[in-house]
Amino acid sequence: MTLRSSRVLGATSKSSGIKPALVIAAGKLSAQVDQQAEGTEGVELRYGELVMNTDQLNYRVVDDLAKAQGNVRVAHNGNIFTGPLLQLYVSRFEGEFLSPSFTLAATGGHGKADVIRFQDSEHLSATNGTYTSCPVVDNQEPAWQMSARQLRMDLAANEGQAEGAVLRFLGVPILAAPSMTFPLSSARKSGWLPPNIFLDNRSGFEFGVPYYWNIAPQRDATVTPFVMTKRGVGLDSEFRYLEPDHAGRINVDLLPSDRVFGSSRWSLKFNNDGKLGDWRYRLKSERVSDDDYWKDMSRRVESQTPRLLSSDLNISRQRELSWGVIDTYARLQHWQTLQGADPLAQFDSPYQRSPQIGMRVTTAADEAVLDSFRPWGRKARLEGGLELEYNRFDLPGSALAGQPRGGQRVHALGHVSAPLGGEAWWLIPRVAVNAAAYDLDRPQADGRTRMGRVIPTLSIDHGWVFERDTTLFGRDMRQSLEPRLLYVNTPFRDQSNLPNFDAAAKDFNFDSIYTDNPFSGVDRVSDLHALSVGATSRWVNTTQGEEVLRLGVVQRFLFRDQLITPDGQPVTQRFSDLLLAAAAHLQDRWWADGTLEFNPETNRSVRSVMRARYAPGPFKTVSVAYRYARAQSEQVELAWQWPIYGQPVTQRSQASCGGAWYSAGRVQYSLRDKRLTDSVAGFEYDAGCWVLRFGLERLSTGRAETNTRLMLQLELVGLSQLGSNALKVLKDNVPGYRALSSDRSPSSDFLP
């Protein structure tokens, strides 16, 4: 029987600047004081953050040199090195490791090298090194592997440099570089990024290689030269900044000579926020070279309305006073309308604001002032608001010839309300005024260029919230019943000869039916004399606080004919369409919701949306939707992410072969037009340390035009993503989609 021995050398105080204690433990240990120590049989050396295990150790105290042989393992700052032979100057962590394997804490990846040389605790180099995140399998090469003739790492700066780097996938070289730098963590580092690969029917094959420039901690830039097989060579660029008072980005995309289009193409985007003293500003602008840019270069257009591009500059200041808040603001808003050559696809342009200047005041009266005002025995408080604004409206140069010209408008929107209520009820009487005066560039049909109107509105909003404890499907619930009434009375004012610069019909839904005007904007105020009556009931799980079921119904009753309407046709029926809504999450795996607009006179539905989703577990979700608008559209949708073959990574042993196949996508079909609309469908293969995604994305760009893209992306888990951004496309289109590698090491944007 051999007793385990240990020996402590050196002092133990770090705070005094003296070296930390060096401790050697071994099954057999011999030592000469201040000379050397030798150990065998399970030797362990500890020094600060360093832990070394080996079969044999010789440590010379005079020169602080440790020589380890046989099953050497070094753990230092979370990094692990193993191999047969090591020489190390312990205190300064300088030495040489022969034929080591290593695991890096920052990335979770591992590799091998002929030799690793430690310059100090934060600098090392490897000769003929390899790196991968794939599991180690005996006698098998990893699925992907990065090799380098020389690898240098600066752990303090979180960066590395590789010479003669080659990336192999399934044994095939797919990327090579004579020299490259890379980050050792998620920190930013200048260098070449993985290539972008795209393929579609309008531009052909596109290949681009981004270069990332880390200019400063608060500024960076990315420049991407690219080539399109059908169109030619171009350059994408992005500059980002984050200063103390300003932040934003600038994008410039250039295609100097488009062989298909016949001239140069470009896009310019600004997105900036900041403050100048007490004033805040925001600039958001997007401009493109031509009307067909949104079709040919759709990936480079950010606007949610790709044929209507905005340039919007806002400045504002807010002051909080003892009696309320004052907002002062100014705005310039211009539009670029991409009309195209098809007259049936052209549309009216919205008016530009050149400029918009205004002030908005909100206030609440002090309770002491209103102490004598106690309706129903309760103290009330007055709330009010006033908006004063000037606008100069004009049309962009690309507007259609028949649109009315612009003009100037000054308006005032004011309201006063006296809210009352308790924990379970509210009553809000409100008086509002919409006043506007116009000075037009061209006379109206009655010959006037100057005109105005003042329109008052009275409304009363009243509601209750009743609650009770109950059960639903054997589970304890708290059920609420929430009735609500809104009374509105706005007198008729003829607005047929007044311009309409910014008013538009609100969507008829559960929110808009409880407003006092079916128009947004200022220029139209409906002569609404009506009562909206509705109720909502909710069932909430008392244990988890989650809403399990919600049912709602609302309808509006007209006391007189409504003459000012969005479509210009008077409404004479006393009862509006009935709105019904429901949402259910009765089981953990099932969700469903729907809305229905029903016309009681024709006994037919006008609009409806029905949706359901089934998600029994990770990476398993299926959703269906049906959307209907009478005489306009009828559409069905199917979206999914589902395993189709193989065993998930979490259920496989590291030594097992093969991966798992998944399918994901969203398909939309127009029942009215009998054709597919915007859709995406693809497959994913998860091998654990790498994920392959491929599929097709179809985008409608006209009545009979589509843009079809091929998606192809290889994700090397723990390293990078190569190819087109199929992952983002699936996330944006599939409800409940989850990235297959989300539970593993996140991939960097850089290639080590």
KELO-171171 format. One line per 4 residues: number of its first residue (from 1); their letters; for each residue x, y, z of C-alpha. Coordinates in nm, 3 decimals. Layout:
% KELO-171171
NUM) a) X/Y/Z; ...
***
This chain:
% KELO-171171
1) mtlr) 0.000/0.000/0.000; 0.135/0.341/-0.099; 0.034/0.657/0.085; -0.029/0.971/-0.121
5) ssrv) 0.225/1.244/-0.045; 0.215/1.617/-0.113; 0.461/1.903/-0.096; 0.397/2.281/-0.083
9) lgat) 0.658/2.510/-0.235; 0.647/2.891/-0.237; 0.442/3.146/-0.047; 0.064/3.164/-0.039
13) skss) -0.016/3.537/-0.040; -0.140/3.687/-0.365; -0.241/4.020/-0.217; 0.116/4.098/-0.117
17) gikp) 0.243/4.041/-0.473; 0.421/3.716/-0.380; 0.374/3.415/-0.607; 0.084/3.182/-0.520
21) alvi) 0.158/2.847/-0.361; 0.272/2.559/-0.581; 0.142/2.225/-0.458; 0.253/1.883/-0.585
25) aagk) 0.073/1.564/-0.485; 0.158/1.211/-0.597; 0.138/0.846/-0.501; 0.517/0.850/-0.474
29) lsaq) 0.692/1.180/-0.414; 1.050/1.271/-0.333; 1.189/1.620/-0.291; 1.505/1.813/-0.213
33) vdqq) 1.442/2.141/-0.039; 1.481/2.437/-0.277; 1.618/2.202/-0.543; 1.367/1.972/-0.711
37) aegt) 1.072/1.739/-0.667; 0.994/1.413/-0.848; 0.666/1.229/-0.846; 0.503/0.921/-0.999
41) egve) 0.169/0.744/-0.982; -0.111/0.999/-1.030; 0.088/1.320/-1.001; -0.100/1.650/-0.965
45) lryg) 0.052/1.998/-0.972; -0.149/2.306/-0.874; -0.043/2.666/-0.920; -0.304/2.943/-0.928
49) elvm) -0.538/2.874/-1.223; -0.316/2.589/-1.346; -0.390/2.223/-1.272; -0.156/1.961/-1.422
53) ntdq) -0.204/1.582/-1.404; 0.053/1.330/-1.530; 0.214/0.989/-1.474; 0.562/1.129/-1.409
57) lnyr) 0.678/1.475/-1.307; 1.014/1.637/-1.249; 1.004/1.991/-1.112; 1.320/2.198/-1.069
61) vvdd) 1.269/2.476/-0.817; 1.565/2.689/-0.926; 1.445/2.754/-1.283; 1.072/2.680/-1.216
65) laka) 1.069/2.413/-1.489; 0.823/2.124/-1.485; 0.879/1.821/-1.711; 0.574/1.596/-1.739
69) qgnv) 0.560/1.264/-1.922; 0.276/1.016/-1.979; -0.095/1.103/-1.991; -0.032/1.472/-1.934
73) rvah) -0.339/1.687/-1.879; -0.327/2.064/-1.830; -0.630/2.273/-1.729; -0.579/2.649/-1.744
77) ngni) -0.849/2.920/-1.747; -1.106/2.664/-1.868; -0.891/2.543/-2.160; -0.786/2.175/-2.156
81) ftgp) -0.467/2.034/-2.313; -0.372/1.664/-2.314; -0.073/1.481/-2.459; 0.232/1.264/-2.391
85) llql) 0.508/1.516/-2.312; 0.523/1.868/-2.171; 0.792/2.109/-2.061; 0.659/2.417/-1.882
89) yvsr) 0.804/2.709/-1.688; 0.519/2.715/-1.439; 0.500/3.069/-1.300; 0.524/3.239/-1.640
93) fege) 0.333/2.960/-1.823; 0.594/2.926/-2.095; 0.680/2.597/-2.259; 0.616/2.333/-2.522
97) flsp) 0.358/2.053/-2.549; 0.422/1.769/-2.797; 0.136/1.609/-2.993; -0.138/1.759/-2.778
101) sftl) -0.516/1.759/-2.808; -0.699/2.066/-2.681; -1.046/2.199/-2.595; -1.113/2.576/-2.593
105) aatg) -1.350/2.709/-2.329; -1.453/3.015/-2.534; -1.595/2.815/-2.827; -1.644/2.461/-2.691
109) ghgk) -1.450/2.324/-2.990; -1.148/2.096/-2.982; -0.853/1.996/-3.197; -0.500/1.859/-3.225
113) advi) -0.152/1.989/-3.314; 0.199/1.861/-3.367; 0.330/2.110/-3.115; 0.174/2.380/-2.897
117) rfqd) 0.404/2.650/-2.764; 0.296/2.864/-2.469; 0.452/3.212/-2.474; 0.272/3.310/-2.152
121) sehl) -0.069/3.255/-1.990; -0.244/3.457/-2.264; -0.044/3.377/-2.579; 0.013/3.044/-2.752
125) satn) 0.084/2.904/-3.098; 0.013/2.565/-3.260; 0.196/2.399/-3.547; -0.011/2.194/-3.796
129) gtyt) -0.323/2.236/-3.586; -0.684/2.130/-3.646; -1.014/2.247/-3.496; -1.373/2.116/-3.497
133) scpv) -1.685/2.099/-3.280; -1.773/1.746/-3.395; -1.755/1.467/-3.133; -1.449/1.245/-3.124
137) vdnq) -1.513/0.903/-3.282; -1.236/0.643/-3.291; -1.067/0.601/-3.630; -1.298/0.853/-3.795
141) epaw) -1.228/1.200/-3.928; -1.472/1.467/-3.802; -1.747/1.576/-4.040; -1.593/1.922/-4.062
145) qmsa) -1.250/2.037/-3.965; -1.042/2.352/-3.991; -0.666/2.297/-4.031; -0.384/2.552/-4.028
149) rqlr) -0.012/2.530/-4.086; 0.045/2.780/-3.805; -0.207/2.902/-3.549; -0.146/3.188/-3.306
153) mdla) -0.388/3.283/-3.028; -0.402/3.596/-2.814; -0.639/3.507/-2.528; -0.621/3.855/-2.375
157) aneg) -0.737/4.020/-2.699; -0.971/3.729/-2.783; -0.824/3.695/-3.129; -0.624/3.450/-3.332
161) qaeg) -0.435/3.429/-3.658; -0.414/3.127/-3.890; -0.168/3.074/-4.174; -0.237/2.822/-4.447
165) avlr) -0.596/2.767/-4.328; -0.818/2.509/-4.500; -1.177/2.421/-4.411; -1.281/2.065/-4.500
169) flgv) -1.633/1.927/-4.498; -1.677/1.550/-4.528; -1.313/1.536/-4.629; -1.353/1.784/-4.917
173) pila) -1.181/2.126/-4.900; -1.452/2.393/-4.933; -1.261/2.705/-4.826; -0.894/2.802/-4.815
177) apsm) -0.706/3.119/-4.721; -0.331/3.189/-4.700; -0.385/3.398/-4.386; -0.683/3.495/-4.176
181) tfpl) -0.764/3.638/-3.834; -1.058/3.538/-3.618; -1.208/3.602/-3.271; -1.180/3.346/-2.993
185) ssar) -1.519/3.452/-2.853; -1.822/3.647/-2.971; -1.611/3.965/-2.967; -1.580/4.153/-3.296
189) ksgw) -1.266/4.115/-3.506; -1.171/4.253/-3.845; -1.141/3.993/-4.118; -1.313/3.805/-4.399
193) lppn) -1.652/3.654/-4.317; -1.809/3.338/-4.460; -1.921/3.378/-4.824; -2.280/3.457/-4.920
197) ifld) -2.438/3.231/-5.181; -2.775/3.298/-5.348; -2.956/3.161/-5.651; -3.281/3.289/-5.805
201) nrsg) -3.449/3.303/-6.144; -3.401/3.681/-6.191; -3.032/3.726/-6.112; -2.889/3.377/-6.143
205) fefg) -2.610/3.263/-5.914; -2.474/3.526/-5.675; -2.151/3.486/-5.479; -2.021/3.746/-5.233
209) vpyy) -1.743/3.751/-4.974; -1.793/4.007/-4.692; -1.502/4.181/-4.521; -1.570/4.305/-4.168
213) wnia) -1.374/4.606/-4.041; -1.380/4.668/-3.666; -1.294/5.038/-3.689; -1.339/5.116/-3.320
217) pqrd) -1.540/4.982/-3.024; -1.831/5.206/-3.130; -1.791/5.187/-3.510; -1.763/4.913/-3.771
221) atvt) -1.817/4.852/-4.141; -1.884/4.556/-4.370; -1.795/4.563/-4.740; -1.915/4.278/-4.965
225) pfvm) -1.794/4.250/-5.325; -2.025/4.016/-5.518; -2.081/3.875/-5.863; -2.414/3.778/-6.027
229) tkrg) -2.392/3.545/-6.325; -2.676/3.723/-6.510; -2.616/4.084/-6.405; -2.248/4.144/-6.331
233) vgld) -2.023/4.262/-6.049; -2.129/4.485/-5.759; -2.055/4.598/-5.406; -2.269/4.605/-5.088
237) sefr) -2.155/4.813/-4.790; -2.276/4.890/-4.439; -2.140/5.136/-4.182; -2.263/5.126/-3.820
241) ylep) -2.193/5.359/-3.530; -2.294/5.383/-3.164; -2.189/5.717/-3.017; -2.303/5.859/-2.680
245) dhag) -2.570/6.079/-2.843; -2.604/5.924/-3.189; -2.652/5.572/-3.326; -2.739/5.427/-3.663
249) rinv) -2.625/5.270/-3.984; -2.578/5.360/-4.351; -2.612/5.108/-4.635; -2.496/5.166/-4.993
253) dllp) -2.546/4.889/-5.252; -2.405/4.933/-5.603; -2.436/4.735/-5.926; -2.244/4.960/-6.172
257) sdrv) -2.356/4.793/-6.495; -2.654/4.556/-6.487; -2.632/4.349/-6.805; -3.002/4.253/-6.787
261) fgss) -3.143/4.597/-6.696; -2.901/4.787/-6.920; -2.784/5.053/-6.672; -2.646/5.101/-6.321
265) rwsl) -2.850/5.002/-6.017; -2.817/5.124/-5.658; -2.990/5.150/-5.323; -2.926/5.384/-5.031
269) kfnn) -3.051/5.341/-4.674; -3.015/5.561/-4.365; -3.134/5.461/-4.019; -3.017/5.702/-3.750
273) dgkl) -3.131/5.813/-3.404; -2.983/6.067/-3.166; -3.025/6.379/-2.961; -2.909/6.739/-2.985
277) gdwr) -2.942/6.896/-2.644; -3.308/6.866/-2.540; -3.414/6.763/-2.889; -3.430/6.408/-3.019
281) yrlk) -3.410/6.325/-3.388; -3.463/6.025/-3.610; -3.378/5.985/-3.977; -3.500/5.681/-4.165
285) serv) -3.472/5.679/-4.541; -3.459/5.429/-4.825; -3.408/5.509/-5.192; -3.343/5.290/-5.499
289) sddd) -3.238/5.355/-5.857; -3.547/5.242/-6.052; -3.904/5.111/-6.041; -3.807/4.746/-6.094
293) ywkd) -3.543/4.734/-5.822; -3.785/4.579/-5.570; -3.841/4.285/-5.807; -3.483/4.223/-5.915
297) msrr) -3.308/4.301/-5.584; -3.580/4.218/-5.332; -3.328/4.092/-5.076; -3.178/4.441/-5.059
301) vesq) -3.509/4.622/-4.997; -3.597/4.659/-4.626; -3.931/4.842/-4.643; -4.242/4.648/-4.544
305) tprl) -4.406/4.817/-4.845; -4.140/4.746/-5.110; -4.309/4.962/-5.378; -4.349/5.260/-5.144
309) lssd) -4.021/5.382/-4.991; -4.014/5.648/-4.722; -3.766/5.920/-4.631; -3.862/6.044/-4.287
313) lnis) -3.685/6.300/-4.066; -3.833/6.370/-3.721; -3.716/6.605/-3.449; -3.900/6.640/-3.118
317) rqre) -3.870/6.773/-2.767; -4.072/6.677/-2.461; -4.107/6.893/-2.152; -4.271/6.767/-1.834
321) lswg) -4.430/7.037/-1.620; -4.622/7.024/-1.296; -4.954/7.047/-1.478; -4.880/6.827/-1.782
325) vidt) -4.655/6.751/-2.077; -4.568/6.959/-2.385; -4.441/6.783/-2.699; -4.297/6.998/-2.977
329) yarl) -4.210/6.834/-3.308; -4.124/6.886/-3.673; -4.110/6.642/-3.960; -4.017/6.603/-4.326
333) qhwq) -4.169/6.299/-4.498; -4.115/6.218/-4.866; -4.200/5.911/-5.072; -4.056/5.719/-5.363
337) tlqg) -4.329/5.524/-5.542; -4.215/5.238/-5.766; -4.499/5.246/-6.018; -4.358/5.031/-6.298
341) adpl) -4.483/5.012/-6.656; -4.801/4.808/-6.594; -5.090/5.059/-6.569; -5.310/4.805/-6.387
345) aqfd) -5.050/4.772/-6.110; -5.008/5.145/-6.049; -5.143/5.308/-5.734; -5.211/5.649/-5.582
349) spyq) -4.920/5.794/-5.390; -4.964/5.925/-5.036; -4.900/6.295/-4.986; -4.564/6.418/-4.866
353) rspq) -4.524/6.647/-4.567; -4.292/6.935/-4.649; -4.291/7.013/-4.360; -4.506/6.910/-4.062
357) igmr) -4.471/7.134/-3.753; -4.673/7.093/-3.439; -4.719/7.104/-3.065; -4.908/6.859/-2.846
361) vtta) -5.020/6.938/-2.491; -5.166/6.687/-2.244; -5.277/6.777/-1.895; -5.473/6.655/-1.593
365) adea) -5.638/6.895/-1.350; -5.522/6.891/-0.988; -5.754/6.694/-0.759; -5.779/6.985/-0.516
369) vlds) -5.932/7.200/-0.790; -6.198/6.936/-0.856; -6.271/6.846/-0.495; -6.624/6.986/-0.524
373) frpw) -6.695/6.789/-0.842; -6.821/6.454/-0.711; -7.063/6.285/-0.951; -7.214/5.968/-0.802
377) grka) -7.036/6.055/-0.478; -6.689/5.998/-0.630; -6.416/6.250/-0.692; -6.349/6.297/-1.066
381) rleg) -6.047/6.433/-1.245; -6.032/6.620/-1.572; -5.795/6.515/-1.849; -5.736/6.711/-2.164
385) glel) -5.524/6.742/-2.471; -5.462/6.986/-2.754; -5.273/6.934/-3.079; -5.186/7.230/-3.299
389) eynr) -5.021/7.149/-3.631; -4.921/7.297/-3.967; -4.864/7.080/-4.276; -4.754/7.151/-4.630
393) fdlp) -4.870/6.863/-4.851; -4.740/6.783/-5.198; -4.699/6.480/-5.422; -4.377/6.300/-5.521
397) gsal) -4.266/6.328/-5.881; -4.364/5.967/-5.949; -4.730/6.026/-5.852; -5.003/5.951/-6.104
401) agqp) -5.114/6.237/-6.326; -5.478/6.234/-6.214; -5.416/6.282/-5.842; -5.527/6.612/-5.682
405) rggq) -5.245/6.858/-5.617; -5.131/6.965/-5.272; -5.180/7.254/-5.035; -5.146/7.372/-4.677
409) rvha) -5.342/7.275/-4.369; -5.360/7.406/-4.015; -5.554/7.192/-3.770; -5.641/7.177/-3.402
413) lghv) -5.745/6.859/-3.225; -5.868/6.904/-2.870; -6.045/6.695/-2.611; -6.155/6.706/-2.249
417) sapl) -6.261/6.401/-2.048; -6.364/6.328/-1.690; -6.272/5.965/-1.615; -6.453/5.790/-1.333
421) ggea) -6.408/5.439/-1.212; -6.315/5.182/-0.956; -6.137/4.848/-0.951; -6.406/4.682/-1.164
425) wwli) -6.563/4.958/-1.372; -6.499/5.279/-1.566; -6.702/5.564/-1.711; -6.531/5.819/-1.938
429) prva) -6.738/6.105/-2.081; -6.538/6.290/-2.345; -6.583/6.595/-2.568; -6.354/6.636/-2.869
433) vnaa) -6.314/6.895/-3.146; -6.152/6.854/-3.488; -6.092/7.190/-3.658; -5.900/7.238/-3.983
437) aydl) -5.835/7.522/-4.230; -5.697/7.472/-4.584; -5.513/7.677/-4.846; -5.493/7.477/-5.170
441) drpq) -5.269/7.504/-5.475; -5.565/7.455/-5.710; -5.933/7.542/-5.664; -6.182/7.273/-5.575
445) adgr) -6.494/7.197/-5.780; -6.676/7.491/-5.616; -6.393/7.729/-5.714; -6.257/7.783/-5.362
449) trmg) -5.892/7.750/-5.261; -5.945/7.842/-4.896; -6.190/7.666/-4.669; -6.230/7.521/-4.323
453) rvip) -6.459/7.336/-4.083; -6.504/7.263/-3.710; -6.654/6.931/-3.599; -6.734/6.842/-3.236
457) tlsi) -6.777/6.487/-3.102; -6.933/6.363/-2.779; -6.852/6.013/-2.655; -6.913/5.807/-2.341
461) dhgw) -6.708/5.493/-2.278; -6.839/5.260/-2.005; -6.733/4.914/-1.900; -6.734/4.658/-1.619
465) vfer) -6.516/4.364/-1.517; -6.692/4.082/-1.331; -6.493/3.783/-1.203; -6.576/3.447/-1.049
469) dttl) -6.394/3.125/-0.962; -6.498/2.826/-1.171; -6.362/2.512/-1.336; -6.302/2.425/-1.699
473) fgrd) -6.226/2.067/-1.803; -6.153/1.984/-1.441; -5.905/2.269/-1.387; -5.947/2.563/-1.150
477) mrqs) -6.012/2.884/-1.342; -6.097/3.246/-1.285; -6.357/3.361/-1.535; -6.417/3.723/-1.620
481) lepr) -6.712/3.886/-1.795; -6.623/4.228/-1.939; -6.915/4.414/-2.098; -6.839/4.746/-2.268
485) llyv) -7.044/5.024/-2.429; -6.930/5.321/-2.636; -7.172/5.598/-2.726; -7.063/5.843/-2.999
489) ntpf) -7.245/6.146/-3.139; -7.082/6.354/-3.414; -7.298/6.599/-3.611; -7.294/6.599/-3.990
493) rdqs) -7.062/6.847/-4.161; -7.037/6.843/-4.539; -6.680/6.751/-4.634; -6.733/6.664/-5.002
497) nlpn) -6.550/6.977/-5.123; -6.269/6.951/-4.871; -5.936/6.791/-4.964; -5.826/6.460/-4.820
501) fdaa) -5.451/6.459/-4.756; -5.410/6.198/-4.482; -5.743/6.038/-4.386; -5.798/5.666/-4.451
505) akdf) -6.049/5.406/-4.341; -5.963/5.211/-4.028; -5.983/4.836/-4.045; -6.316/4.724/-3.896
509) nfds) -6.218/4.516/-3.593; -6.251/4.486/-3.215; -6.029/4.791/-3.160; -6.168/5.030/-3.421
513) iytd) -6.533/4.968/-3.332; -6.458/5.125/-2.991; -6.327/5.451/-3.143; -6.523/5.768/-3.217
517) npfs) -6.420/5.798/-3.583; -6.390/5.522/-3.845; -6.119/5.732/-4.020; -5.755/5.771/-3.927
521) gvdr) -5.589/6.106/-3.992; -5.746/6.451/-3.973; -5.927/6.533/-4.298; -6.237/6.317/-4.257
525) vsdl) -6.466/6.295/-3.955; -6.767/6.067/-3.988; -7.114/6.183/-3.879; -7.143/5.886/-3.645
529) hals) -7.433/5.867/-3.400; -7.405/5.515/-3.266; -7.374/5.281/-2.971; -7.117/5.000/-2.975
533) vgat) -7.211/4.713/-2.744; -6.985/4.420/-2.674; -6.853/4.178/-2.418; -6.546/3.965/-2.363
537) srwv) -6.514/3.663/-2.136; -6.180/3.513/-2.031; -6.085/3.193/-1.849; -5.749/3.222/-1.671
541) nttq) -5.566/2.932/-1.507; -5.539/3.030/-1.139; -5.221/2.827/-1.090; -5.015/2.951/-1.384
545) geev) -5.189/3.280/-1.460; -5.223/3.181/-1.826; -5.524/3.270/-2.038; -5.683/2.943/-2.151
549) lrlg) -5.994/3.064/-2.335; -6.122/3.400/-2.459; -6.456/3.472/-2.628; -6.574/3.809/-2.756
553) vvqr) -6.864/3.969/-2.943; -6.941/4.330/-3.039; -7.183/4.517/-3.265; -7.264/4.879/-3.340
557) flfr) -7.616/5.028/-3.354; -7.677/5.344/-3.561; -7.930/5.599/-3.438; -7.933/5.771/-3.779
561) dqli) -7.798/5.721/-4.129; -7.421/5.760/-4.161; -7.349/5.982/-4.463; -6.970/6.023/-4.443
565) tpdg) -6.824/5.679/-4.498; -6.492/5.538/-4.624; -6.640/5.421/-4.956; -6.862/5.728/-5.003
569) qpvt) -7.186/5.526/-4.986; -7.429/5.617/-4.702; -7.492/5.350/-4.440; -7.864/5.311/-4.370
573) qrfs) -7.881/4.977/-4.191; -7.918/5.022/-3.818; -7.706/4.727/-3.708; -7.346/4.697/-3.821
577) dlll) -7.173/4.372/-3.904; -7.135/4.147/-3.601; -6.778/4.083/-3.487; -6.696/3.754/-3.316
581) aaaa) -6.358/3.648/-3.175; -6.222/3.345/-2.993; -5.884/3.220/-2.875; -5.812/2.891/-2.701
585) hlqd) -5.512/2.720/-2.543; -5.695/2.433/-2.376; -5.398/2.196/-2.393; -5.025/2.260/-2.386
589) rwwa) -4.989/2.129/-2.740; -5.279/2.312/-2.905; -5.348/2.679/-2.984; -5.638/2.816/-3.187
593) dgtl) -5.787/3.158/-3.256; -6.025/3.315/-3.500; -6.227/3.625/-3.589; -6.547/3.652/-3.792
597) efnp) -6.729/3.952/-3.940; -7.093/3.858/-4.006; -7.354/4.063/-4.192; -7.694/4.014/-4.019
601) etnr) -7.893/4.147/-4.318; -7.751/3.903/-4.574; -7.678/3.629/-4.317; -7.335/3.584/-4.474
605) svrs) -6.983/3.624/-4.346; -6.791/3.923/-4.479; -6.444/3.845/-4.347; -6.293/3.570/-4.138
609) vmra) -5.957/3.448/-4.012; -5.915/3.103/-3.855; -5.583/2.970/-3.723; -5.467/2.663/-3.532
613) ryap) -5.125/2.536/-3.423; -5.011/2.200/-3.286; -4.670/2.181/-3.115; -4.616/1.852/-2.925
617) gpfk) -4.245/1.900/-2.859; -3.913/2.055/-2.965; -3.880/2.104/-3.342; -4.237/1.984/-3.392
621) tvsv) -4.497/2.239/-3.495; -4.777/2.247/-3.752; -5.005/2.545/-3.810; -5.293/2.602/-4.050
625) ayry) -5.475/2.924/-4.136; -5.775/3.028/-4.343; -5.833/3.391/-4.446; -6.141/3.514/-4.629
629) araq) -6.258/3.855/-4.748; -6.576/3.844/-4.957; -6.522/3.951/-5.319; -6.154/4.021/-5.247
633) seqv) -5.951/3.717/-5.145; -5.966/3.366/-5.005; -5.646/3.200/-4.891; -5.530/2.892/-4.702
637) elaw) -5.191/2.851/-4.538; -4.994/2.558/-4.402; -4.672/2.601/-4.204; -4.464/2.337/-4.032
641) qwpi) -4.140/2.217/-3.880; -4.131/1.841/-3.828; -3.880/1.553/-3.805; -3.921/1.307/-4.091
645) ygqp) -3.637/1.056/-4.046; -3.362/0.966/-3.801; -3.299/1.014/-3.433; -3.268/1.363/-3.284
649) vtqr) -2.921/1.464/-3.170; -3.026/1.480/-2.804; -3.126/1.113/-2.815; -2.811/0.981/-2.986
653) sqas) -2.482/0.872/-2.839; -2.170/1.047/-2.966; -2.050/0.732/-3.138; -2.369/0.674/-3.333
657) cgga) -2.368/0.742/-3.706; -2.616/0.935/-3.914; -2.831/1.235/-3.836; -3.192/1.341/-3.841
661) wysa) -3.394/1.488/-4.129; -3.649/1.765/-4.076; -3.885/1.949/-4.305; -3.990/2.311/-4.258
665) grvq) -4.185/2.564/-4.460; -4.494/2.769/-4.524; -4.725/2.731/-4.824; -4.991/2.988/-4.913
669) yslr) -5.256/2.910/-5.174; -5.510/3.152/-5.317; -5.844/2.977/-5.362; -5.971/3.279/-5.555
673) dkrl) -5.684/3.286/-5.807; -5.614/2.912/-5.788; -5.239/2.957/-5.752; -4.959/2.950/-5.497
677) tdsv) -4.859/3.289/-5.357; -4.564/3.368/-5.128; -4.434/3.033/-5.006; -4.120/2.866/-4.875
681) agfe) -4.042/2.497/-4.832; -3.721/2.322/-4.736; -3.542/2.040/-4.561; -3.287/2.034/-4.279
685) ydag) -3.035/1.768/-4.191; -2.897/1.779/-3.835; -2.576/1.582/-3.784; -2.504/1.731/-3.442
689) cwvl) -2.194/1.937/-3.520; -2.330/2.060/-3.854; -2.671/2.141/-4.001; -2.759/2.155/-4.371
693) rfgl) -3.062/2.354/-4.489; -3.193/2.371/-4.844; -3.520/2.458/-5.013; -3.709/2.706/-5.230
697) erls) -3.865/3.045/-5.159; -4.130/3.183/-5.394; -4.224/3.553/-5.384; -4.499/3.716/-5.592
701) tgra) -4.382/4.032/-5.771; -4.686/4.091/-5.989; -5.010/3.944/-6.116; -4.822/3.684/-6.322
705) etnt) -4.464/3.734/-6.199; -4.271/3.549/-5.931; -3.918/3.544/-5.800; -3.800/3.196/-5.703
709) rlml) -3.491/3.162/-5.484; -3.286/2.857/-5.395; -3.193/2.842/-5.027; -2.873/2.655/-4.937
713) qlel) -2.699/2.696/-4.603; -2.438/2.492/-4.420; -2.408/2.566/-4.049; -2.091/2.443/-3.882
717) vgls) -2.199/2.447/-3.518; -1.956/2.647/-3.308; -1.789/2.796/-3.616; -2.002/2.970/-3.877
721) qlgs) -2.285/2.961/-4.131; -2.207/2.939/-4.503; -2.440/3.018/-4.793; -2.774/3.198/-4.805
725) nalk) -2.952/3.289/-4.482; -3.208/3.007/-4.493; -3.229/3.011/-4.112; -3.365/3.368/-4.109
729) vlkd) -3.615/3.288/-4.385; -3.755/2.994/-4.188; -3.771/3.194/-3.863; -3.960/3.475/-4.037
733) nvpg) -4.211/3.246/-4.209; -4.283/2.947/-3.981; -4.476/3.018/-3.658; -4.304/2.846/-3.367
737) yral) -3.993/2.757/-3.571; -3.686/2.672/-3.363; -3.328/2.650/-3.492; -3.198/2.292/-3.469
741) ssdr) -2.870/2.412/-3.318; -3.033/2.645/-3.064; -2.940/2.419/-2.771; -2.575/2.395/-2.874
745) spss) -2.285/2.637/-2.904; -2.389/2.944/-3.105; -2.213/2.984/-3.435; -1.987/3.280/-3.485
749) dflp) -2.011/3.515/-3.781; -1.643/3.455/-3.838; -1.433/3.164/-3.956; -1.152/3.062/-3.716
***
